[in-house]
Amino acid sequence: MEDRRLARTEMEGTKKFTVLCVTEEGKRDLEDILARESSLSVILNGRELATLLCTPSNLDYLAVGFIASEGLLRSKDEIKRITVDDKNGTVWVETIDNKRQPAETLPKRVIASSGGRGFASVTPWRKVESQMNISAHDVFGLVEKFQHRSAIFRATGGTHLAALCDTSDILISAEDIGRHNALDKVLGECLLKNIPTDDRIVITSGRVSSEILLKVARRRIPMTISISAPTDLAVRLASDWGITLIGFARGKRMNVYAHSWRVEAA
């Protein structure tokens, strides 16, 4: 079942186009593969929260991950029903208590694929407490595996990848045109499948901003690794919230910005 879902995701995530390729030697028509972009309306208890611009795959994971990342959902047990309309790009989520937030606290937003802050508070529920640790050698190994998981990126060059890992292997991963969306898909799958996130690691291909770090903190994940850079605020928050933050993890090097005690020398 999971293999079929992955294959369908890859098909949904790309589209072929005929393009004109121009070089110094001349020009010619060729077939190119592009990452698909669609809009997704996320509706919670009858109220539209946001329209996300995303890769149209695993929309249930994306919607649930987004709602949880906004601080409006904590566990699968709170969900009564999820309805997905792939054709029209809409996901309805209904919770057990069917609580409707005041309209003024839930302004409808259109969120570009690059992501951005929402209406959620800027602090997690509590500091992340974890004694997990990992060797530098295993970090490099995870990053190498991670870079081979991005099928849509290899075909198009147009997506981000996020993954949840333990200290030895990648557990789940997701691609999207937006780095926030890719992470929300991973976190939404974790929530819907009751996949534990304690003592786990998130790897992302994109920049680690304060928004990305807040998503990680809310799921009690003690370590974030990025192929790219963190922002200064993300580093300060990682230090305050007990999260090990690693950036520029490429090849056999990395920079550890916060809580370096969890990373053992190779």
Secondary structure, 3 states (H helix, E strand, C coil): CHHHHHHHHHHHCEEEEEEEEEECCEEEEEEEEEECCEEEEEEECCEEEEEEEECCCCHHHHHHHHHHHCCCCCCHHHEEEEEEECCCCEEEEEECCCCCCCHHHCCCEEECCCCCCCCCCCCCCCCCCCCCCEEHHHHHHHHHHHHCCCHHHHHHCCCEEEEEECCCCEEEEEEECCHHHHHHHHHHHHHHCCCCCCCCEEEECCCECHHHHHHHHHCCCCEEEECCCECHHHHHHHHHHCCEEEEEEECCEEEEEECHHHEECC
